[in-house]
Amino acid sequence: MSLSDQALSYVRAISPYQPGKPITELAREMGLPVDSIVKLASNENPLGMSPKAKKAVESAVVGIERYPDQFDLIKALSAHCGIEMNQVVLGNGSNDVLDLIARVFLAPGRSAVFAQHAFAVYPLATLAAGAELIVVPAKNYGHDLDAMKAAIRPDTRIVWIANPNNPTGNFLPYAEVRAFLEAIPKDVVVVLDEAYNEYLASAERQDTAAWLKEFPNLVITRTFSKIYGLAGLRVGYALASAEIADLMNRVRQPFNVNNLALAAAVAALDDHLFVAESYQLNHRGMEQIVAGLKRLGLEHIPSHGNFVTFKAGDAASVNQKLLKQGVIVRPIGGYGLPDWLRVTIGTEPENARFLEALERAL
């Protein structure tokens, strides 16, 4: 009997998360110069990090020998979101926060509901806690809230909702999300993952943090990895009732966000010009990519994030041909979409490079 046989059966059953291929890995595999490769696979901000955040990181290097103090970032997020400081929980990326929620509420004998084609961390966090995963078929590649409500069982403790959804980009109007919250049992926690919230048009946005007063079973998660450009520093956060936040902090690892990340996040939150510039770049790039996909006759899913998912036929073959040209996109067969690829919106030259390579690959 091997040591792996001694591990928990539900842990052995988990398929590891597959991240986007790193630039350095492709350079090694294909013998390509690193600076010749365009990576549009992981929904990163092509502008990099906020200039204010960069200066904050440089300053924070002094004192790096000290353990982190989360106070300043929690205070900034409290003011930014209009809630109390004891309602904010920080994580080493929003994935960490999602895992904290699962550790608090899930265990063997309990279940969680999520939508087909939704973010891969939801099943990972659910299964790692030993809970049963209830997968609800997608509706137009997105969440079917009526079906998800019907799937809730007496042992269900969490419903995972991504809005916008990754990897499909679907958006649920917030009136529908609110109606869902009003209709489900109050002892079921609804995790509303808003990782791409800052990419929504102003007319689509809603102050969901204000809902926490009405829905103590709501947990909102967000990240600094996307529009703020801090993916490599790993900073995410949850907004919740003080009761749930307290429970999450009980299982949170001490010092789970490092000094440089904390300093960068505080500064990035205040860099409104950079966020606006990133939003506009994404808006223009989305139009550029969608126009190119239409020109090539390829079906795509309308997206409200910083990426587009499109149907590529033999996606594995197309992806390999793109890689040989030094262009990295994201295969999403693991999401139940084997014929589709997801491309992150880049700069105008990066988007043009992708479309040219895609045309050759087809």
N, C-alpha and C positions, 0 to 999 in steps of 0.2 A: 504494500500500500504506500503510495507517494504522499508527500506532505500536502499536495493540492487536494487530495481526497479528504484531508482533515478540515479544509476550508468550508465555510458555509455553502450549502448547495446553491442558494440564490445568488451568491457572489460568483461562483464558478459559471453560472448561466449568463452572466452579463457580457455583452460584446463591447469591447473598449471603444471609447470615443475616437473617431478618426479626424484629426484636424486637417486644415488645408496644408498642402505641401509647402514646406519652407523654400525660399529662393535658393539658399545654400545647398539644399538637398538636390534640387533639380540641376543646379550648376555641376555638382559632382556626377550625377547620373548621365547627363547629356554632354558634359565637357564644354559647357557654355560659360562665357564670362558673366559674373554676377550682375554687373551693371547693364547687361543686355536683356535681362529677364524682367518681365512685367507680371506682377502678382496681383490677380483680381479674384482671389479665392476666399478670403476670410473676412470680408466686410469691414476692412480697416479704412481709416480716413486717409485719402491720398495726399492731403496737405500735411500730414504728420501731426505733431502735437502743437498745441497752442503756444505761441511765443511767450506768453505770460507763464505758462506751466513750465516751459523749458528753463526760464530764469529762476523759477522757484526751486526746481530740481537742483540747479547748480548751487544755489544758496544753501539748500538743505544738506548738501554733502558735509558741510561743517556741522558736527554734532551727530554724525551717522553712527557713532559708537553708543549712542543712547537708545534705549527702547522707545518705540513709538508712543505718541499720545494722540488719541483720536479726537480729542475735544474740538479742535478748530474746524475740522471737516464736518463733524456732526452738527456743530453750531451753524456753519454755513448752509448745510443742507436743510436744517430746521427752518432757517429764515427763507431759503429759496423755495421750499415746498409749503410753507405756512403751517407747520405742525410743531409739536413739542420735541425737544431734544431726545426725550425718552421713547420716542416713536421711530427713531432711526437706528438701523443696524448696518454696520459696514461689513464688507466681504472682500476677499482676495479675488476680485472679479465677481460679477453677478452669479456665476456658476456656484461659487462658494455659498452665497446667500441662498440659492435654490436648494443646495444640499442641507443647509441648516434647517430650513423649513421642513424638509422631508424627515430629518433626524428627530425633530420635535413631535411630528404628528403621525408618522408612519412606522409600521412594525408588522411582523407576521400576523396574519388574521385581519389586517386592514387593507383598504384598496384606495387607489387614486385614479381619476379619470383624466384622459388627455385625448387630443384629436390626432387622427392619422395625419402624417406629414408635418407634425409640429416638432419643435426643437428637441434634439436628441438627448439633452441633459435631463428632461423630465422623466423618461423611462429609466435612465441611469440612476437618478436619485431615488426613484421609487423602488426599483429592484434592489438597490444597495441596502435599503432599509428593510428588505424582506417582505414588502407589501406586494399586493397583486395589482397589476396594471390593466386597466380597462381602456381599450383603444376604441374610440368612436370613429366610424368612417367619415372621411372629409366631405364637405359640401363645396363644390367648385374649388377644390384644393385647399379649402380653409376650414375653420371651425363651424360645426353645426351645433349651435347652442341648445336648440330644442332637443336634439338627440343626446347631447351631453347631459342635459338635465334629466332626461329619462334614464340615462345609464347609472345615475347615482344610486347606490345601495345603502342599506343601513350601516355597513362597515366602511363606507367611503369617508375619508377624512380630508382629502385634497382634490380640488379640480385645478388643473394647469391650463392657463389661457395665455397665449402670446398675441400681443396686439401692438404693431403689426407682427404677423407670423414669419418666422424664419424656418425653412428656406423658401417659402412660396411668396411671401410679400403681401398676403391678404390682409385686409383691414376690416375690423368689425366696428360699425358705427357705435359710438359710446352709449347711445340710447338703448341699443340691444344688450350691451354688457350690463348696464344698470338694471334692465328688466330681468336679466338672468340672476343678478345678485338678489333682487327682491323676491324671486320665485323659489330659490333653493333653500334647503334646510339651513338654519343658522349655525348648526354645529359642524358644517362643512366649510373648510377654509378654501377660499378662492385666491389663487396666486395669479395676479395679473402682471405678466412680464412685459415691460415697456422699454426693452433695450433700444428700440429704434424710435422712441417717442419724439425725439427732437427732429426727426426727418418728416414728421407729419406736417401737412399744410395747416395754417392757423385755423382754418374753418373746420378742420377735422379734430382738433385737439380738445381735450376736456381736462379740467382740474380734478383729476381722480383722487389726488391726495385729500381733497375736501370731503370725499365720500367716506373717509375713515371714521368720521363721527357717526355716520349712519350705519355703517357696515363693519362691526368689529371683527368679522370673519374675513375681511379683505386684507391681502398683503400685496403691495406693489413693489416690483423689483425694477431697478434701472442700473445703468452702467456708464462708466467713463471710457469704455473701450471703443465706442463707435464715433459719434460726432466730435467728441472731445479729443480723440486721437491718442488715448493712453492705454491701448491694448497691451503693450508690453509691461506696463507697470501694475496691471491687475487691480483695479478698484471698481467695486460695485456696491450697491446698497439696497436695503429694503425699507419701505415705509409701512408701518403697521400700527395697530393699537398698542398702547403701552404694555398690556398684558402679554401679547404675542411677542413683542420685541424683547421683553424680559426673558421669556422662555428661549428665544433664539440666542440671546447673549449667554445663557447658561451653558449651551453646547458649543458656542463659538470658541475657537482657539484664541488664547491671548495673543495680542500683537499680530493679528492676521493680516493687517495692511501695514506695509513698511513705511519708513519715514519719507522716502522720496516720493512714493505714490501719494501719501497724504498731502504733502506740500503741493504736488502737481495738481491734484484734484481741487484743492481750495482755489488755486490760481485759475485753473481752467473754467471753473464755475463762474468766475467773474469776467472771463474774456468773451464778452457778448459779440464783439466784432468778429472774432475768429469763428464763433458758432454760426453767425449769419453768413459769413463767407463760405463756410463748409456747406451750409444748407443750399446756397445758390449754386455752388459748384455741382452739388449732387443733382439739383433740379435740371441744370443744363445737360449734365452727363446722362441723366436718365432719358431725356429727349433724344440725345445723340444715339445711345445704345438701342432704344426702342425703334427709332427710325431705321437703323441699320438692320435690325432683326426682321423688320417688315420688308425691307428691300430684298432680303435674302429668302423671304417667304417662310420664315420660321415662326411658329406659334410661341407666344410668351404669356406668362401670368402677370396681369397688371400689379405693379408693386408699389408699396408705400414706405419702403425702406431705402437702403442705399445699395441695392442689388436687384437683379432681374433673373428670374428662372425661365429658361426657354427650352423648347423641345428640339432635340438634336438628332433624333432617329437612333442610329447606333452611337449612343453617347460615349461609350467607352472608347470606341475607335476615334471619334472626333476629339475627345479629350487627349488621347495619346498624340494625335497629330498637332494639337495645339502646344503640348508640352515640348515636342521636338522643335517648335518654332520659338520656344522661350516664353510662352504665355500660359500662366497658371490660372485655371478656373476651378470650380468645385463640382465634382461628380456627386450626385445625391441619390444614388441607388439605395443607399442605406436608409433613406427616408421613404422608401417605397416608390421612388420615381426614377427607375433605371434608364428611361429614355430622355431624361432631362439633365441639364447642366445649370449651375447658378454662377452668374458673373457679378462681381462687385463693380460699382461705378467708380471709375478712376478719373484721372485728369483727361482733358480733351485729347492729348497725344496718346495716352494709354488706351483710351476707348477706341481710337482710330486704329491703333496697332492690333487690338483684339479683333475688331471687325474684319480687318484685312486678313489676319491669320485664320479666322473662322471661315471666311469665304474660301481660302485655299484648302482648309481642312475638309470642307464639304465637297 
